[in-house]
């Protein structure tokens, strides 16, 4: 984990006291409770939980030597209101404001951790980029990580989107809110000719034009409806990618979520769906990883290619202990691209580590707990080197 030169107070835990953890998260959320259970399971003291609702109001502090897990602020109405300025968590709009407020909070939290001599689990710039699909795509592409082709210019609404897609000769695209997550606001768009469009999305448009997330995927086939939807989404910024045909498993579209811890691929799950979006809360189900391995092998490839691609993506975010990488296998299971990199992509209950990963028998949270001591030692060494460099150049 990266530390500033002023963080020379960071230190290892006192021998025999056990590693000390703090979690910035929502106390009632299963992410927080599952991580806390993983900490206790190996004999460490229960982590201090600093609620996002208090952190966002400035009520928090860290102590030297703590490992500070920065967790998702999602699934809490009060926190959502503080970040997005709306009382209805089902609303789609407000993601640009959410991004500004959340990334500012992460910068403040990690800065406070550094000043206290604690070690945060995430780098604020990494988090800011991962929650901006345009910047994330650009960072991956610059590093040579395979990604779907994307529009590079701003998209101000339906008319601009339609013209840019026509100019790029793209008839099928994923239209994504730049700062969205969990498929919120994502539209799978098909254009078949003048006035012939189909938008597949979980967004429900209310009579007053407001947009709401729904658990039901629906289709819009009227161009005025699609135009109104895109125009509303564009207010928060859009990222538009070519819709690449996905591989299938048992007749369902399939992709993979690969979790990396300390840069190494440790966990993987296949996600399948009848819809273009494979998110489990939208009706997606876990597929068969062994079947996917065999399909890749039969196509002349190796599952190691999937893991290597995920690790290359994770390497673009070196200051963050754990990320979730969405791997899109092309039809035939022979080529792979990276759809997204998720700062909080580790919520995969009951999933244990891949053979040979070093996380065998561990879930994603236990794997991060096991990696924390090395992260702290690395932070101590880096802080010492930076302080010596600072003294030498002073």
C-alpha positions as CSV (number, residue, x, y, z in Angstrom):
1,X,0.0,0.0,0.0
2,X,1.4,3.4,-0.9
3,X,2.3,5.8,1.9
4,X,3.2,9.4,1.8
5,X,6.7,10.6,3.0
6,X,5.0,12.0,6.2
7,X,3.9,8.6,7.2
8,X,7.0,7.5,9.1
9,X,5.0,6.7,12.2
10,X,3.6,3.6,10.6
11,X,4.8,0.5,12.5
12,X,4.3,-3.2,12.8
13,X,2.0,-4.5,15.6
14,X,3.7,-5.3,18.9
15,X,4.6,-9.0,18.9
16,X,2.0,-11.1,20.6
17,X,-0.8,-8.5,20.4
18,X,-2.2,-9.7,17.1
19,X,-2.8,-7.6,14.0
20,X,-5.3,-4.8,14.6
21,X,-7.9,-4.0,11.9
22,X,-10.3,-1.1,11.4
23,X,-13.1,-1.2,8.8
24,X,-14.7,1.9,7.2
25,X,-18.0,0.4,6.1
26,X,-21.6,0.1,7.0
27,X,-21.8,-2.0,10.2
28,X,-25.0,-3.8,9.2
29,X,-23.7,-4.8,5.8
30,X,-22.7,-8.4,5.2
31,X,-19.4,-7.2,3.6
32,X,-18.4,-5.8,7.0
33,X,-19.7,-8.7,9.0
34,X,-18.1,-11.3,6.8
35,X,-14.7,-9.5,6.9
36,X,-15.0,-9.1,10.7
37,X,-15.7,-12.9,11.0
38,X,-12.6,-13.6,8.9
39,X,-10.5,-11.5,11.2
40,X,-11.7,-13.2,14.3
41,X,-11.4,-16.6,12.8
42,X,-7.6,-16.5,12.8
43,X,-7.3,-15.1,16.3
44,X,-7.0,-11.4,15.7
45,X,-9.0,-8.9,17.8
46,X,-12.3,-8.0,16.3
47,X,-11.9,-5.0,14.0
48,X,-13.1,-1.6,14.9
49,X,-15.9,-0.6,12.6
50,X,-16.1,3.0,11.6
51,X,-19.5,3.6,10.1
52,X,-19.6,5.5,6.8
53,X,-22.4,7.7,8.2
54,X,-20.0,8.9,10.9
55,X,-17.0,9.1,8.7
56,X,-18.8,11.3,6.2
57,X,-19.5,13.7,9.1
58,X,-15.8,13.7,10.1
59,X,-16.3,11.5,13.2
60,X,-13.4,9.0,13.0
61,X,-9.8,8.4,13.9
62,X,-7.1,5.8,13.4
63,X,-4.2,4.5,15.4
64,X,-0.6,3.6,14.4
65,X,-0.2,0.1,13.0
66,X,-3.8,-0.5,12.2
67,X,-4.7,-2.0,8.8
68,X,-7.7,0.0,7.6
69,X,-10.1,-1.7,5.2
70,X,-12.0,0.7,3.0
71,X,-15.3,-1.0,2.2
72,X,-18.3,-0.2,0.0
73,X,-20.6,2.6,1.2
74,X,-23.5,0.9,-0.6
75,X,-26.8,-0.5,0.7
76,X,-27.4,2.1,3.3
77,X,-30.1,4.7,2.7
78,X,-28.6,7.4,5.0
79,X,-25.1,7.1,3.5
80,X,-26.6,7.1,0.0
81,X,-28.4,10.3,0.9
82,X,-25.2,11.9,2.1
83,X,-23.4,10.9,-1.1
84,X,-26.0,11.4,-3.8
85,X,-28.4,13.9,-2.2
86,X,-31.5,11.8,-2.8
87,X,-33.8,10.1,-0.3
88,X,-34.7,7.3,-2.7
89,X,-31.9,4.7,-3.1
90,X,-33.6,3.2,-6.1
91,X,-33.0,6.4,-8.1
92,X,-30.4,6.0,-10.9
93,X,-29.5,9.6,-11.2
94,X,-26.9,11.4,-9.1
95,X,-23.9,9.2,-9.8
96,X,-21.6,12.1,-10.8
97,X,-22.3,13.8,-7.4
98,X,-21.8,10.5,-5.7
99,X,-18.4,10.0,-7.3
100,X,-17.2,13.5,-6.3
101,X,-18.3,13.1,-2.7
102,X,-17.2,9.5,-2.3
103,X,-13.7,9.9,-3.8
104,X,-13.2,13.1,-1.7
105,X,-14.1,11.0,1.4
106,X,-11.7,8.2,0.4
107,X,-8.9,10.8,0.0
108,X,-9.6,12.2,3.4
109,X,-9.8,8.8,5.1
110,X,-6.6,7.5,3.5
111,X,-4.9,10.7,4.3
112,X,-5.9,10.5,7.9
113,X,-4.8,6.9,8.1
114,X,-1.3,7.8,6.7
115,X,-1.0,10.7,9.2
116,X,-1.9,8.3,12.1
117,X,0.7,5.7,10.9
118,X,-2.1,3.3,9.8
119,X,-2.1,1.4,6.5
120,X,-5.2,1.8,4.3
121,X,-6.3,-1.1,2.0
122,X,-6.9,1.1,-1.0
123,X,-5.3,4.0,-2.8
124,X,-7.7,7.0,-3.4
125,X,-6.6,7.6,-6.9
126,X,-7.1,3.9,-7.8
127,X,-10.6,4.1,-6.3
128,X,-11.4,7.3,-8.2
129,X,-10.3,5.7,-11.5
130,X,-12.1,2.4,-10.9
131,X,-15.4,4.3,-10.3
132,X,-15.0,6.3,-13.5
133,X,-15.5,3.8,-16.4
134,X,-14.0,6.1,-18.9
135,X,-10.7,6.6,-17.0
136,X,-10.6,3.0,-16.0
137,X,-10.9,1.9,-19.7
138,X,-8.2,4.4,-20.7
139,X,-5.8,3.2,-18.0
140,X,-6.2,-0.4,-18.9
141,X,-5.9,0.3,-22.6
142,X,-2.7,2.3,-22.0
143,X,-1.2,-0.6,-20.2
144,X,-2.0,-3.0,-23.0
145,X,-4.8,-4.8,-21.2
146,X,-7.4,-6.0,-23.8
147,X,-10.6,-4.0,-23.5
148,X,-13.6,-3.6,-25.7
149,X,-13.4,-0.8,-28.3
150,X,-15.0,2.4,-26.9
151,X,-16.1,5.8,-28.0
152,X,-13.5,8.3,-26.9
153,X,-15.4,11.6,-27.1
154,X,-18.1,13.0,-24.7
155,X,-21.6,11.8,-25.3
156,X,-24.1,14.5,-24.4
157,X,-27.3,12.6,-25.3
158,X,-29.1,10.4,-27.8
159,X,-28.5,12.4,-30.9
160,X,-24.7,12.5,-30.2
161,X,-24.7,8.8,-29.3
162,X,-26.5,7.8,-32.4
163,X,-24.2,9.8,-34.7
164,X,-21.0,8.6,-33.0
165,X,-22.1,5.0,-33.2
166,X,-23.0,5.4,-36.9
167,X,-19.6,7.0,-37.6
168,X,-17.8,4.2,-35.8
169,X,-20.0,1.6,-37.6
170,X,-21.1,0.1,-34.3
171,X,-24.6,-1.3,-34.3
172,X,-24.5,-2.9,-30.8
173,X,-23.1,-1.2,-27.7
174,X,-23.2,-1.1,-24.0
175,X,-24.1,2.3,-22.7
176,X,-23.0,2.7,-19.1
177,X,-23.2,5.5,-16.6
178,X,-19.6,6.6,-16.1
179,X,-19.8,6.3,-12.3
180,X,-22.4,3.5,-12.0
181,X,-22.0,0.1,-10.3
182,X,-24.0,-3.1,-10.1
183,X,-25.3,-2.6,-13.6
184,X,-27.3,0.5,-12.4
185,X,-28.3,2.4,-15.5
186,X,-26.5,0.1,-17.9
187,X,-28.2,-0.2,-21.3
188,X,-27.5,-2.9,-23.9
189,X,-28.3,-1.1,-27.1
190,X,-29.0,-2.5,-30.6
191,X,-29.5,-0.3,-33.7
192,X,-30.9,-2.0,-36.7
193,X,-31.6,0.9,-39.0
194,X,-33.4,4.3,-39.0
195,X,-35.9,4.3,-36.1
196,X,-35.2,0.7,-35.3
197,X,-33.7,0.4,-31.8
198,X,-33.8,-1.9,-28.8
199,X,-32.6,-1.1,-25.4
200,X,-32.3,-3.8,-22.8
201,X,-31.9,-2.5,-19.3
202,X,-33.0,-2.8,-15.7
203,X,-33.9,0.9,-15.6
204,X,-37.6,1.7,-15.1
205,X,-38.7,5.1,-16.4
206,X,-41.4,6.8,-14.3
207,X,-44.2,8.9,-15.8
208,X,-42.4,12.0,-14.6
209,X,-39.2,11.0,-16.5
210,X,-37.2,9.9,-13.4
211,X,-35.2,6.8,-13.6
212,X,-35.3,3.9,-11.1
213,X,-33.4,0.7,-10.7
214,X,-35.5,-2.4,-11.0
215,X,-34.8,-6.1,-10.4
216,X,-36.6,-6.8,-13.7
217,X,-34.8,-6.5,-17.0
218,X,-37.0,-4.9,-19.6
219,X,-36.8,-3.8,-23.3
220,X,-37.5,-0.4,-24.9
221,X,-38.1,-0.5,-28.6
222,X,-39.5,3.0,-29.2
223,X,-36.8,5.5,-30.3
224,X,-38.4,8.4,-28.4
225,X,-38.3,6.2,-25.2
226,X,-34.7,5.2,-25.8
227,X,-33.8,8.8,-26.5
228,X,-35.3,10.0,-23.3
229,X,-33.5,7.3,-21.4
230,X,-30.1,8.1,-22.9
231,X,-30.6,11.8,-22.5
232,X,-31.4,11.4,-18.8
233,X,-28.4,9.1,-18.2
234,X,-26.0,11.4,-20.1
235,X,-26.4,14.1,-17.5
236,X,-24.1,12.1,-15.2
237,X,-21.7,11.1,-18.0
238,X,-21.6,8.1,-20.2
239,X,-19.1,5.4,-21.2
240,X,-19.9,3.6,-24.4
241,X,-18.3,0.3,-25.5
242,X,-18.8,-2.0,-28.4
243,X,-21.0,-4.9,-27.4
244,X,-18.8,-7.9,-27.9
245,X,-20.6,-11.3,-28.3
246,X,-20.0,-13.3,-25.2
247,X,-19.3,-17.0,-24.8
248,X,-22.2,-19.1,-23.5
249,X,-22.6,-21.9,-21.0
250,X,-25.7,-24.1,-21.0
251,X,-27.4,-21.7,-23.4
252,X,-26.8,-18.6,-21.3
253,X,-24.4,-15.7,-21.8
254,X,-21.4,-16.1,-19.6
255,X,-18.5,-14.0,-18.1
256,X,-16.2,-14.4,-15.2
257,X,-15.4,-12.4,-12.1
258,X,-11.8,-12.9,-11.0
259,X,-10.8,-11.5,-7.6
260,X,-7.1,-10.6,-7.1
261,X,-5.5,-10.1,-3.7
262,X,-2.1,-8.4,-3.6
263,X,-2.0,-8.6,-7.3
264,X,-2.5,-12.4,-7.5
265,X,-5.7,-14.0,-8.9
266,X,-7.1,-15.9,-6.0
267,X,-10.8,-16.5,-6.7
268,X,-13.0,-16.9,-9.8
269,X,-16.6,-17.5,-10.5
270,X,-18.6,-17.9,-13.8
271,X,-21.7,-15.7,-14.1
272,X,-24.4,-16.7,-16.5
273,X,-27.6,-15.0,-17.6
274,X,-30.4,-15.0,-20.2
275,X,-29.8,-11.3,-20.4
276,X,-26.8,-9.2,-21.6
277,X,-26.1,-8.2,-17.9
278,X,-24.9,-11.2,-15.9
279,X,-25.2,-9.5,-12.4
280,X,-26.5,-12.0,-9.9
281,X,-29.2,-9.6,-8.5
282,X,-30.7,-9.3,-12.0
283,X,-31.3,-13.0,-12.4
284,X,-27.8,-14.1,-13.2
285,X,-26.6,-17.4,-11.6
286,X,-23.2,-18.9,-10.9
287,X,-22.0,-21.1,-13.7
288,X,-19.7,-24.1,-13.7
289,X,-16.0,-23.1,-13.5
290,X,-14.8,-26.6,-14.5
291,X,-17.0,-26.5,-17.5
292,X,-15.5,-23.1,-18.5
293,X,-12.0,-24.4,-18.0
294,X,-12.8,-27.3,-20.3
295,X,-14.4,-25.0,-22.9
296,X,-11.2,-22.9,-22.9
297,X,-9.0,-26.0,-23.2
298,X,-11.1,-27.4,-26.0
299,X,-10.7,-24.0,-27.9
300,X,-6.9,-24.4,-27.7
301,X,-6.4,-22.0,-24.8
302,X,-5.6,-22.1,-21.1
303,X,-7.5,-20.9,-18.0
304,X,-4.1,-19.4,-17.0
305,X,-4.8,-16.8,-19.8
306,X,-7.9,-15.6,-17.9
307,X,-6.0,-15.3,-14.6
308,X,-3.0,-13.6,-16.3
309,X,-5.4,-11.1,-17.9
310,X,-7.0,-10.4,-14.5
311,X,-3.6,-9.9,-12.9
312,X,-2.5,-7.5,-15.7
313,X,-5.7,-5.5,-15.0
314,X,-5.1,-5.5,-11.2
315,X,-1.5,-4.3,-11.8
316,X,-2.9,-1.1,-13.1
317,X,-4.1,-0.4,-9.5
318,X,-1.1,-1.3,-7.4
319,X,-2.1,0.7,-4.3
320,X,-5.2,-1.4,-3.7
321,X,-5.0,-4.7,-2.0
322,X,-8.1,-6.4,-3.6
323,X,-10.0,-5.8,-6.8
324,X,-12.6,-7.7,-8.8
325,X,-12.0,-8.0,-12.5
326,X,-14.8,-8.8,-14.9
327,X,-13.4,-10.9,-17.8
328,X,-15.5,-11.1,-21.0
329,X,-14.8,-14.4,-22.9
330,X,-15.6,-14.0,-26.6
331,X,-17.8,-16.5,-28.4
332,X,-15.9,-19.8,-28.5
333,X,-14.0,-19.2,-25.2
334,X,-10.7,-18.3,-27.0
335,X,-10.2,-14.6,-26.5
336,X,-10.7,-12.5,-23.4
337,X,-11.2,-8.8,-22.7
338,X,-11.6,-6.9,-19.4
339,X,-15.0,-5.3,-19.0
340,X,-14.5,-3.5,-15.7
341,X,-12.3,-3.4,-12.6
342,X,-14.3,-3.2,-9.3
343,X,-12.9,-1.6,-6.2
344,X,-15.4,-3.6,-4.1
345,X,-15.7,-6.8,-6.2
346,X,-15.0,-9.3,-3.5
347,X,-18.6,-10.1,-2.3
348,X,-18.7,-13.8,-3.3
349,X,-20.0,-15.8,-0.3
350,X,-18.9,-19.4,0.1
351,X,-16.4,-19.1,-2.7
352,X,-12.9,-20.5,-1.8
353,X,-9.6,-19.9,-3.4
354,X,-8.3,-21.4,-6.7
355,X,-5.9,-24.3,-6.6
356,X,-2.3,-23.0,-6.5
357,X,-3.4,-19.5,-5.7
358,X,-2.2,-19.5,-2.1
359,X,-5.8,-18.9,-1.0
360,X,-7.0,-22.5,-1.1
361,X,-9.8,-23.0,1.5
362,X,-10.1,-19.3,2.1
363,X,-12.9,-17.0,1.1
364,X,-12.1,-13.6,-0.4
365,X,-12.1,-11.9,3.0
366,X,-9.9,-14.5,4.7
367,X,-7.5,-14.2,1.8
368,X,-7.3,-10.4,2.4
369,X,-6.8,-10.9,6.1
370,X,-3.9,-13.3,5.4
371,X,-2.3,-10.8,3.0
372,X,-2.6,-7.8,5.5
373,X,0.7,-8.5,7.4
374,X,2.7,-8.5,4.2
375,X,1.0,-5.3,3.2
376,X,1.9,-3.6,6.4
377,X,5.5,-4.8,6.2
378,X,5.7,-3.4,2.7
379,X,4.3,-0.1,3.9
380,X,6.8,0.1,6.7
381,X,9.7,-0.5,4.3
382,X,8.3,2.0,1.8
383,X,7.8,4.7,4.4
384,X,11.4,4.2,5.7
385,X,12.8,4.5,2.2
386,X,10.7,7.6,1.4
387,X,11.8,9.2,4.7
388,X,15.5,8.5,4.0
389,X,15.0,9.9,0.5
390,X,13.3,13.0,1.9
391,X,16.1,13.5,4.4
392,X,18.8,13.1,1.7
393,X,17.1,15.7,-0.5
394,X,16.1,18.2,2.2
